[in-house]
């Protein structure tokens, strides 16, 4: 796990995105993508960050690590969290960034990336 560091506020949303992605990689989250929705007229937020875990336990651990690191390093909390009870799809709303943490089979079923295929997609390495 990385040591805590304060987020650089020169571009707070991009810095928040980087911290979220690093938090996912800490717990070995897979198939990480960022969807930039800013150019889409009816987008509910600026960014979606989507990843998956191989088990409900891993999905829950990824969400917990994001929550912990953003609270400690960026001094921010999610405005809303859903799906923690069964950990098949946990949604964490950070206003400008919404994080979707899926169980692998659930992600295949909903195909969220296809629903927002007009967004600018960035893929991240699975560590």
C-alpha positions in Angstrom: 0.0 0.0 0.0 1.3 3.5 -0.8 2.1 5.9 2.0 -0.4 8.8 2.4 0.3 11.9 0.4 -1.8 15.0 0.0 -3.5 15.6 -3.3 -2.1 18.5 -5.4 -4.9 20.9 -5.9 -3.7 22.4 -9.2 -6.3 20.3 -11.0 -8.4 18.8 -8.2 -10.6 16.5 -10.3 -7.7 15.0 -12.3 -5.8 14.5 -9.0 -8.9 12.9 -7.4 -9.1 10.6 -10.5 -5.5 9.6 -10.1 -5.9 8.9 -6.4 -9.0 6.7 -7.1 -7.2 4.7 -9.7 -4.2 4.2 -7.5 -6.5 3.1 -4.7 -8.1 0.5 -7.1 -4.7 -0.7 -8.2 -3.6 -1.1 -4.5 -6.3 -3.9 -4.1 -5.5 -5.4 -7.5 -8.7 -4.2 -9.2 -9.0 -5.2 -12.8 -10.0 -3.7 -16.2 -9.8 -0.1 -14.9 -11.2 2.5 -17.3 -12.0 6.2 -17.0 -14.8 7.7 -19.0 -14.5 11.5 -19.6 -18.1 12.6 -20.0 -17.5 16.3 -19.9 -18.3 16.8 -23.6 -21.6 15.0 -23.4 -24.6 17.2 -23.0 -26.7 15.0 -20.7 -24.0 13.4 -18.6 -24.7 13.1 -14.9 -21.1 13.8 -13.9 -17.7 14.7 -15.4 -16.1 11.3 -15.0 -16.9 7.6 -14.5 -14.2 5.4 -13.2 -15.1 1.7 -13.7 -13.3 -1.4 -12.5 -14.0 -4.9 -11.4 -13.0 -7.5 -8.8 -13.0 -11.3 -8.9 -15.1 -11.7 -5.7 -17.5 -9.8 -3.5 -14.8 -9.5 -0.9 -12.4 -7.8 -3.4 -15.2 -5.5 -4.6 -15.8 -4.5 -1.0 -12.1 -4.1 -0.3 -11.6 -1.8 -3.3 -14.5 0.4 -2.1 -13.1 0.5 1.4 -9.6 1.5 0.2 -11.0 4.3 -2.0 -13.1 5.6 0.9 -10.1 5.5 3.3 -7.5 7.0 1.0 -9.8 9.8 -0.3 -10.7 10.7 3.3 -7.1 10.7 4.5 -5.2 12.1 1.4 -7.8 14.3 -0.3 -9.9 15.1 2.8 -13.1 14.2 0.9 -16.0 11.8 1.4 -18.4 10.3 -1.1 -21.7 12.2 -1.2 -23.5 8.9 -1.7 -22.6 5.1 -1.8 -24.8 2.3 -2.9 -24.5 -1.5 -3.2 -22.2 -2.3 -0.2 -24.6 -4.9 1.2 -24.1 -7.5 -1.5 -20.9 -6.0 -3.2 -21.9 -7.0 -6.8 -21.9 -3.3 -7.9 -20.8 -0.6 -5.6 -21.3 3.0 -6.7 -19.4 5.8 -5.0 -20.5 9.4 -5.9 -17.8 12.1 -5.4 -19.9 14.6 -7.3 -17.6 15.3 -10.3 -16.4 11.6 -10.3 -18.6 8.5 -9.9 -16.8 5.3 -9.2 -18.4 2.0 -10.3 -16.8 -1.1 -8.7 -18.3 -4.3 -10.2 -18.1 -8.0 -9.6 -16.9 -9.4 -12.9 -20.1 -11.1 -13.9 -22.2 -8.1 -13.0 -20.1 -5.8 -15.1 -20.6 -8.1 -18.1 -24.3 -8.0 -17.6 -24.8 -4.2 -17.4 -22.2 -3.2 -20.0 -22.0 0.3 -18.6 -19.2 1.3 -20.9 -21.4 0.6 -23.9 -24.1 2.9 -22.6 -21.6 5.7 -22.5 -19.7 4.8 -25.7 -19.5 8.5 -26.8 -17.3 9.3 -23.8 -13.5 9.6 -24.1 -12.2 6.3 -22.7 -8.8 5.8 -21.0 -7.7 2.3 -20.0 -5.3 1.6 -17.1 -2.9 -1.2 -16.5 -4.0 -4.0 -14.2 -1.2 -4.5 -11.8 
